[in-house]
């Protein structure tokens, strides 16, 4: 299998672009909301499904996040992390839903399968390989890898979102990468 290309500006939303979109949304620009949705929905879904462990609920929360962004984009202050702000909304709404439902369910594999399925540049064959490889990770490892890959968040930011020390995030991330390498390349990868 060929080595995956590094994320480009087109695949990972950049800070200035997201800040511009949030400013547009605050001014009532529906097109800006659509663009923000297209650029961040995978990361928002990954955050929601990681908290809720249910694909259907995560899809609902993902939609709720973008409604909330429409209502509160004016509250975002430039200079912060726009992706962090979006994902904090996602995490808070997911936690609120979890508290309201007063339940914790194990995550359905279909929920995690939907994350790489949202990546348009991935072929069907690559998606199948990716889903199999992601299946070898624990829930927490998968969440960290997907948040880093889907949103471009730094490990420090992921730690803040998941209430986890940065060192733990890094450790789990590197452990997950080793597992993925073994899964994708075989036992010779270690």
C-alpha positions as CSV (number, residue, x, y, z in Angstrom):
1,X,0.0,0.0,0.0
2,X,1.3,3.4,-0.9
3,X,2.2,5.8,1.9
4,X,-0.7,8.3,2.6
5,X,-0.1,11.8,1.6
6,X,0.2,14.5,4.3
7,X,-2.9,16.6,4.9
8,X,-3.1,19.6,2.7
9,X,-4.9,22.9,3.3
10,X,-7.8,21.5,1.3
11,X,-8.1,18.5,3.6
12,X,-7.4,20.2,7.0
13,X,-9.2,23.4,7.6
14,X,-6.8,26.2,8.4
15,X,-7.3,28.7,11.3
16,X,-7.6,31.9,9.2
17,X,-10.2,30.3,6.9
18,X,-12.3,29.0,9.8
19,X,-12.2,32.4,11.5
20,X,-13.3,34.0,8.2
21,X,-16.2,31.5,8.0
22,X,-17.2,32.1,11.6
23,X,-17.2,35.9,11.0
24,X,-19.4,35.3,7.9
25,X,-21.8,33.1,9.9
26,X,-22.0,35.8,12.6
27,X,-23.0,38.2,9.8
28,X,-25.8,35.9,8.6
29,X,-24.0,34.3,5.7
30,X,-25.6,30.9,5.1
31,X,-23.0,29.9,2.5
32,X,-20.3,30.4,5.1
33,X,-22.2,27.9,7.4
34,X,-22.3,25.4,4.5
35,X,-18.6,25.8,4.0
36,X,-17.8,25.4,7.7
37,X,-20.0,22.3,7.8
38,X,-18.2,20.8,4.8
39,X,-14.8,21.4,6.4
40,X,-15.5,20.4,10.0
41,X,-18.4,17.9,10.0
42,X,-16.0,14.8,10.2
43,X,-14.2,16.2,13.2
44,X,-17.5,17.2,14.9
45,X,-19.0,13.7,14.3
46,X,-15.8,12.1,15.6
47,X,-16.0,14.1,18.8
48,X,-19.8,13.4,19.2
49,X,-19.5,9.6,18.5
50,X,-16.6,9.4,20.9
51,X,-18.6,10.8,23.7
52,X,-22.0,9.2,22.9
53,X,-20.9,5.9,21.5
54,X,-23.9,5.8,19.3
55,X,-24.0,6.7,15.6
56,X,-27.6,8.0,15.5
57,X,-27.2,10.3,18.5
58,X,-23.8,11.5,17.2
59,X,-25.5,12.5,13.9
60,X,-28.2,14.4,15.8
61,X,-25.6,16.2,17.9
62,X,-23.6,17.0,14.8
63,X,-26.6,18.8,13.3
64,X,-27.3,20.5,16.6
65,X,-23.7,21.8,16.7
66,X,-24.1,23.6,13.4
67,X,-27.5,25.1,14.5
68,X,-25.7,26.3,17.7
69,X,-22.8,27.7,15.6
70,X,-25.4,29.6,13.5
71,X,-26.9,31.0,16.7
72,X,-23.6,31.8,18.5
73,X,-20.9,32.5,15.9
74,X,-20.8,36.1,17.1
75,X,-19.5,34.8,20.4
76,X,-16.3,33.4,18.9
77,X,-13.4,35.7,19.5
78,X,-10.6,35.7,16.9
79,X,-7.2,34.7,18.1
80,X,-8.5,31.6,19.8
81,X,-8.7,28.2,18.1
82,X,-11.7,28.1,15.8
83,X,-11.6,24.3,15.5
84,X,-11.3,24.1,19.3
85,X,-14.3,26.3,19.7
86,X,-16.4,24.2,17.3
87,X,-15.3,20.9,18.9
88,X,-15.9,22.3,22.4
89,X,-19.5,23.0,21.3
90,X,-19.7,19.4,20.0
91,X,-18.3,18.0,23.2
92,X,-20.6,20.0,25.4
93,X,-23.7,19.2,23.4
94,X,-22.8,15.5,23.4
95,X,-22.2,15.5,27.1
96,X,-25.5,17.3,27.6
97,X,-27.3,14.7,25.6
98,X,-25.6,11.9,27.5
99,X,-26.7,13.4,30.8
100,X,-30.3,13.9,29.6
101,X,-30.4,10.4,28.3
102,X,-28.8,9.1,31.5
103,X,-27.2,6.2,29.7
104,X,-23.8,5.1,28.3
105,X,-23.8,2.7,25.4
106,X,-21.0,0.8,23.8
107,X,-19.9,2.3,20.5
108,X,-21.3,0.7,17.4
109,X,-18.7,-0.2,14.8
110,X,-20.9,1.6,12.2
111,X,-20.4,4.8,14.1
112,X,-16.6,4.7,13.7
113,X,-17.0,3.4,10.1
114,X,-18.9,6.6,9.3
115,X,-15.9,8.8,10.2
116,X,-13.5,7.7,7.4
117,X,-16.5,7.3,5.1
118,X,-16.9,11.1,5.3
119,X,-13.5,11.6,3.7
120,X,-14.3,12.2,0.0
121,X,-10.7,11.6,-1.2
122,X,-10.6,8.1,0.1
123,X,-11.4,5.3,-2.3
124,X,-13.7,2.4,-1.4
125,X,-10.8,0.0,-1.1
126,X,-8.8,2.4,1.0
127,X,-11.9,3.0,3.2
128,X,-12.3,-0.7,3.8
129,X,-8.6,-1.0,4.8
130,X,-8.8,2.0,7.0
131,X,-12.0,0.8,8.8
132,X,-10.3,-2.6,9.4
133,X,-7.2,-1.0,10.8
134,X,-9.2,1.4,13.0
135,X,-11.1,-1.6,14.3
136,X,-7.9,-2.8,16.0
137,X,-7.8,0.3,18.2
138,X,-9.5,0.9,21.5
139,X,-12.3,3.5,21.6
140,X,-10.0,6.1,23.1
141,X,-7.2,5.5,20.7
142,X,-9.5,5.7,17.8
143,X,-11.0,9.0,19.0
144,X,-7.6,10.6,19.5
145,X,-6.4,9.4,16.0
146,X,-9.5,10.6,14.3
147,X,-9.6,13.9,16.1
148,X,-6.0,14.5,15.1
149,X,-6.4,13.3,11.5
150,X,-9.9,14.7,10.8
151,X,-9.6,18.0,12.5
152,X,-5.8,18.7,12.6
153,X,-6.0,19.4,16.3
154,X,-2.8,19.4,18.2
155,X,-2.4,16.8,20.9
156,X,-2.6,19.5,23.6
157,X,-6.0,20.6,22.2
158,X,-7.2,17.0,22.1
159,X,-6.1,16.6,25.7
160,X,-8.1,19.7,26.7
161,X,-11.2,18.5,24.8
162,X,-11.0,15.0,26.3
163,X,-9.9,16.1,29.8
164,X,-6.8,14.1,29.5
165,X,-3.1,15.1,30.1
166,X,-1.2,15.9,26.9
167,X,1.3,13.2,27.8
168,X,-1.5,10.6,27.9
169,X,-2.8,11.8,24.6
170,X,0.6,11.5,23.0
171,X,1.2,8.1,24.5
172,X,-2.2,6.7,23.3
173,X,-1.7,8.4,19.9
174,X,1.7,6.8,19.4
175,X,0.5,3.4,20.7
176,X,-2.4,3.6,18.2
177,X,-0.1,4.5,15.3
178,X,2.0,1.4,16.1
179,X,-1.1,-0.7,16.1
180,X,-2.2,0.8,12.8
181,X,1.2,0.2,11.3
182,X,1.2,-3.4,12.3
183,X,-2.4,-3.8,10.9
184,X,-1.5,-2.1,7.6
185,X,2.0,-3.4,7.1
186,X,2.0,-6.7,9.0
187,X,4.3,-7.9,11.8
188,X,7.4,-6.5,10.1
189,X,6.3,-2.9,10.9
190,X,7.4,-3.0,14.6
